[in-house]
């Protein structure tokens, strides 16, 4: 897609130098830089994500005890 952006002169100069050095277009240099920035931003968002935890007294029923588990779930019939 074609678009117009305003960019600082020093950034454009650096992008042009890198493009010439690597035999690439300025567009490809800018595209790569933007992709890398977006990946890092997304990664840091995910790194800051935490699931809430709540203290508790642990399980109130032994999940290995089928009868106790059935009773805790409100099922009168034990699990076979």
N, C-alpha and C positions, 0 to 999 in steps of 0.2 A: 504494500500500500504506500502511496506517496503522501507525504505530509510536510508541513513547514514548522520548524521549531526555532526559537531564539536560543542561541548558545553563546556563552562567553568566548571572546576571541582566543584566549589562551587555551581553552579546551578544544576548540576547533583546530587550532594550530597543532596541538599535541596529537589529535586524532588523525590529522593529515599526515604528520610525520610517521606515526605508527603504520598507517595504511600504506604509505610509500615503502617503508622498510620491509613490510611483510608482503608486498605486492598484492594488496587488497583494496577494496573500495572503502571510502570513509563510511558509507552506510553500513558495511559489514562490521567495521570496528565499533561504531555506535550501537549497533544491534547486539553485538556480543557483550558489550559493557552493560547495556540495559538488562539483558537476560541474566547476567551474573549478579547484578544488583538485586533484581527481583527474587532470584533464588535465595540469596543471603537474607533478604528481608523476610521471606516466607519461613526460612529455617529458624531465624531468631524468634519469630512469632511462635513457632511450634516448640522451641526450647523453653519458652516462658510459660507454656501451658501446663497447668497442674490440675489434677483431679482433686476435688474436695474429699477429705477423709473425716470420719467421725469416730470419736472414741466409743467404746462399748465394752460390754462384759463378755464379748465373744458370742459364739453360737449358743442359742438357748435350747438347741436340740442336737443330738448326735446324728449327723446325716447318714451314718453307717447303720443306725438302728431303724430298720424299715417301719416297725410299728410306731415308734416315737415320731418319726417323720410324718407318717400318715396322719397321726393324731394332731400334730402341729399344723398340718395343712387343712385340717377339718374334714378329713376323709375317715369315715368310720370303719372302712374295710382296710385291713393291712395290705401293704403292697406285697404281691407274691413274688 
